C-alpha cells in the first residue's frame, strides 16, 4: 500500500500488507489499526505518519514488524529530507518487533548500516508490549526528536508466549 499524498484513516481497519509513505505523503491515523503478522510501515524521507489518539497493534498469534523511519544520518545538513512520525494524544504502538526503528540513508538514498535518520515527536504516547520500543541509531548532529509524557509498558506476555525485551 503506497501513500503519495494526504490520507486519513478514521475508521478501524486491518492492514494485511506493508505500508509505504513516500516523499510528499502524509498518513494520519485516527482509529485503531490491526497490522498483519510481519507487516511493516515504512516512512520514507519527506513522508509523514501521524498517530493521533489511535492504536496500531497486532494482537493475534504473532507480531507485526513495526515502523521503519528513514532519513539522513546527518542532522547538520538541513537540506536533506527526513521522514517524520508524530504520536499524539495517547497514540499507541503495541505488539511490534520494534515499534519504531530509525534508519539512516546517504545522499544517494542507500541505507547506512548502523545509522539512524528521521524525526520522532512522541507526546503523551504509549509503547506497549513490544520486543523493542524505540531503536534510535547513531547520527551526526543534534537529533531533534522529542519524547514527552510517554509510557513504555510491559504488562503481558507477547502473542507467541515470550516476554518483551528492551524498552
Backbone torsions as a table, in degrees:
resi	resn	phi	psi	omega
1	UNK	NA	115.4	-175.1
2	UNK	-108.4	130.9	179.6
3	UNK	-115.6	118.1	-179.0
4	UNK	-115.4	-6.5	-179.7
5	UNK	-137.7	-159.5	-176.9
6	UNK	-87.9	123.8	-178.5
7	UNK	-133.0	140.0	176.2
8	UNK	-124.2	130.5	174.0
9	UNK	-105.2	103.8	-176.7
10	UNK	-110.3	3.1	175.6
11	UNK	-124.4	152.4	179.0
12	UNK	-58.1	145.6	177.9
13	UNK	-158.2	158.7	172.3
14	UNK	-106.6	132.2	-179.6
15	UNK	-116.1	111.6	-174.5
16	UNK	-105.8	21.5	177.8
17	UNK	-143.3	164.6	175.5
18	UNK	-67.8	151.6	177.1
19	UNK	-117.3	131.4	177.9
20	UNK	-121.1	120.5	176.8
21	UNK	-103.9	107.4	-176.0
22	UNK	-84.9	172.9	175.7
23	UNK	-52.0	129.2	-178.5
24	UNK	87.5	-9.5	178.3
25	UNK	-89.3	145.4	176.7
26	UNK	-140.9	121.0	176.5
27	UNK	-111.0	120.7	175.0
28	UNK	-107.9	123.1	-179.2
29	UNK	-107.4	115.6	179.9
30	UNK	-116.4	11.8	-179.0
31	UNK	-143.5	163.0	-178.3
32	UNK	-69.3	134.8	-178.0
33	UNK	-122.1	133.5	173.1
34	UNK	-107.6	116.5	179.2
35	UNK	-87.7	145.0	177.1
36	UNK	-69.9	158.4	178.9
37	UNK	-56.7	135.1	178.2
38	UNK	63.5	18.6	177.6
39	UNK	-91.3	154.7	-173.5
40	UNK	-135.0	146.2	168.3
41	UNK	-105.1	122.1	179.8
42	UNK	-106.4	121.7	176.3
43	UNK	-107.8	105.0	-176.0
44	UNK	-80.4	163.3	177.9
45	UNK	-54.9	129.6	-178.2
46	UNK	87.4	-3.5	175.1
47	UNK	-97.8	162.3	-177.8
48	UNK	-143.3	137.4	174.7
49	UNK	-121.6	127.3	177.5
50	UNK	-120.2	121.8	176.5
51	UNK	-111.6	104.4	-172.1
52	UNK	-117.6	108.9	179.3
53	UNK	53.7	42.5	-178.3
54	UNK	-139.1	163.3	-178.3
55	UNK	-122.5	127.5	172.2
56	UNK	-110.8	122.3	-168.0
57	UNK	-150.5	173.4	165.8
58	UNK	-147.7	110.3	-175.2
59	UNK	-113.0	29.5	178.3
60	UNK	-106.0	-144.0	-170.0
61	UNK	-72.8	-10.8	-178.0
62	UNK	-145.6	-171.1	-179.1
63	UNK	-106.6	156.1	166.9
64	UNK	-93.7	162.8	-174.5
65	UNK	-72.9	-30.0	-177.0
66	UNK	103.3	-162.3	-175.3
67	UNK	-105.7	133.0	174.7
68	UNK	-110.0	119.8	-175.7
69	UNK	-107.9	120.8	-174.7
70	UNK	-109.3	147.4	175.6
71	UNK	-180.0	179.8	178.9
72	UNK	-67.1	137.8	176.1
73	UNK	-81.6	1.4	-178.7
74	UNK	-116.9	94.7	179.4
75	UNK	-72.6	-11.0	176.7
76	UNK	-71.7	-24.6	-179.2
77	UNK	-97.8	94.7	-176.2
78	UNK	-66.4	-16.4	-177.5
79	UNK	-78.9	-15.5	-179.7
80	UNK	-84.9	132.9	-174.1
81	UNK	-73.6	152.8	177.4
82	UNK	-125.2	142.9	166.4
83	UNK	-74.8	153.3	-177.6
84	UNK	-133.2	140.0	173.8
85	UNK	-127.9	132.5	173.2
86	UNK	-122.5	126.3	173.4
87	UNK	-113.7	117.7	-171.0
88	UNK	-131.3	153.9	170.7
89	UNK	50.5	48.8	179.3
90	UNK	83.9	13.2	175.8
91	UNK	-53.1	133.5	-169.8
92	UNK	-130.5	139.6	170.4
93	UNK	-122.7	126.3	179.2
94	UNK	-144.3	159.5	179.6
95	UNK	56.4	44.7	176.2
96	UNK	-112.0	154.9	172.4
97	UNK	-60.9	-57.9	171.1
98	UNK	-133.1	114.0	-174.7
99	UNK	-54.2	-53.3	176.0
100	UNK	-136.5	128.1	176.0
101	UNK	-124.7	127.5	177.8
102	UNK	-88.1	139.4	-177.8
103	UNK	-132.3	122.3	-178.9
104	UNK	-86.7	143.5	177.7
105	UNK	-122.4	148.0	174.2
106	UNK	-83.7	-178.4	-175.6
107	UNK	-65.6	-18.2	176.6
108	UNK	-92.4	-1.3	178.9
109	UNK	88.7	12.1	178.0
110	UNK	-87.0	144.7	179.2
111	UNK	-68.2	134.2	175.7
112	UNK	-100.1	114.5	-176.9
113	UNK	-56.8	127.4	176.8
114	UNK	79.2	2.3	-178.4
115	UNK	-104.8	153.8	178.8
116	UNK	-111.2	172.1	177.3
117	UNK	-169.9	172.0	-179.8
118	UNK	90.6	168.7	-176.6
119	UNK	-130.2	131.2	179.7
120	UNK	-116.1	126.1	171.5
121	UNK	-115.8	105.4	-179.1
122	UNK	-117.3	110.7	-177.9
123	UNK	-126.5	116.4	-176.3
124	UNK	57.8	42.6	-179.1
125	UNK	-100.9	164.3	179.6
126	UNK	-129.9	135.5	173.9
127	UNK	-120.3	108.4	-169.6
128	UNK	-123.3	126.4	171.8
129	UNK	53.3	47.5	173.1
130	UNK	-102.3	149.9	174.7
131	UNK	-60.1	-43.7	175.3
132	UNK	-137.5	129.4	-176.7
133	UNK	-74.8	-60.7	-176.9
134	UNK	-138.6	131.3	176.2
135	UNK	-118.1	105.4	178.5
136	UNK	-104.5	110.1	-178.5
137	UNK	-84.3	166.6	-172.5
138	UNK	-65.9	150.9	179.7
139	UNK	-146.9	175.9	168.8
140	UNK	-112.0	149.4	-176.2
141	UNK	85.9	180.0	-177.3
142	UNK	-92.3	117.9	177.4
143	UNK	-71.6	122.4	-177.2
144	UNK	-83.5	7.4	180.0
145	UNK	-60.2	150.5	-178.8
146	UNK	-136.8	138.7	172.9
147	UNK	-127.9	113.7	178.2
148	UNK	-131.8	136.4	178.0
149	UNK	53.5	39.2	-179.3
150	UNK	-95.7	153.5	175.9
151	UNK	-114.9	133.3	174.7
152	UNK	-118.6	106.9	-170.1
153	UNK	-122.8	145.2	167.6
154	UNK	-128.5	111.8	-177.7
155	UNK	-133.1	7.3	178.2
156	UNK	-153.5	162.3	167.7
157	UNK	-76.2	159.6	-179.5
158	UNK	-75.9	163.1	-178.4
159	UNK	-55.1	-27.2	-179.9
160	UNK	-88.8	5.0	177.6
161	UNK	93.0	-6.7	179.4
162	UNK	-85.8	168.9	178.6
163	UNK	-101.8	136.7	179.1
164	UNK	-57.1	159.5	-176.2
165	UNK	-106.0	-124.7	-174.9
166	UNK	-63.2	145.0	172.7
167	UNK	-92.0	NA	NA
